[in-house]
């Protein structure tokens, strides 16, 4: 198994990226991580505050869409590998500002690929999404060879990025792998996402907005299981391959909301059905046979137990949740890093 000692993690101040940073520092004591993040609305260094004195974690403020900033960080650090999380991710936002998603998710990926190739990076892992496959009917699961049929601007920008990663492998021989995960949940998730939003509103006895009839189905994956899967792909995945990562827990949104209310001992009368959003995919489900059989990965956490743990984390961290919802932490990090293109913590 290859061992990578100096890894660039883009978007490492975000929800999944931040959890991955923690996971890798614990799992690989020999590894140093450079955390490269633009600190946009969902980037929150407060989630990694306890790592400020960790010498194996170096933060650099920068944007994946900026060639000069990328050149600076690749020149300063000799990376063995790149794990690319950085992206605009919220579907609702993409409906009103698709250009930003294309610039970050698609153009930013190409610029990162160019930098990785120019600086001799040995392995590049693209963190993608099940949304590139589009929507499923009432049966079946997405496999790695399922058609790519994105139905919203966010998914389209990620699908385009996946194709660029594949092209870098086929055209230039860059050693890449692509992971496509199902819906993640767990600690430090930005409060606009379904589970933290419902927890926050329920705590305050506010209405819990549920799109349409609430029967949109998602395959829920605990973020720690996602991190272990990415680790497996980074170190053991075959070059040029795609690996689906799913929790094999397909649950309608309304059932997730009801489970949360039950855990919080709140009434279902708080549920408020709202107009469905445009291009809302009806159902996702992932076939993870490939990563299970080839790399020996399986989820270690049950949906019910990890959902309870997640609720408890948000109950124990209400101040973090409030600051994240208000954006207060961003003012602090703007003071620290200002508008400088790149700065090391």
VENBEL-V747819 format. One record per helix or strand of 2 or more residues. SS is the DSSP state (H for helix, E for strand). FROM is the first residue (numbers start at 1). TO is the last residue. If there is no record, write none. Layout:
ss: {SS | SS}
from: {FROM | FROM}
to: {TO | TO}
This chain:
ss: {E | H | E | H | E | H | E | H | H | E | H | H | E | E | H | E | E | H | E | E | H | H | E | H | H | H | H}
from: {6 | 15 | 32 | 45 | 57 | 67 | 81 | 91 | 98 | 123 | 130 | 153 | 176 | 183 | 194 | 208 | 217 | 223 | 241 | 250 | 253 | 268 | 271 | 289 | 303 | 318 | 328}
to: {10 | 27 | 37 | 51 | 61 | 76 | 84 | 96 | 118 | 129 | 133 | 172 | 181 | 185 | 203 | 211 | 222 | 236 | 245 | 252 | 264 | 270 | 274 | 295 | 316 | 326 | 337}
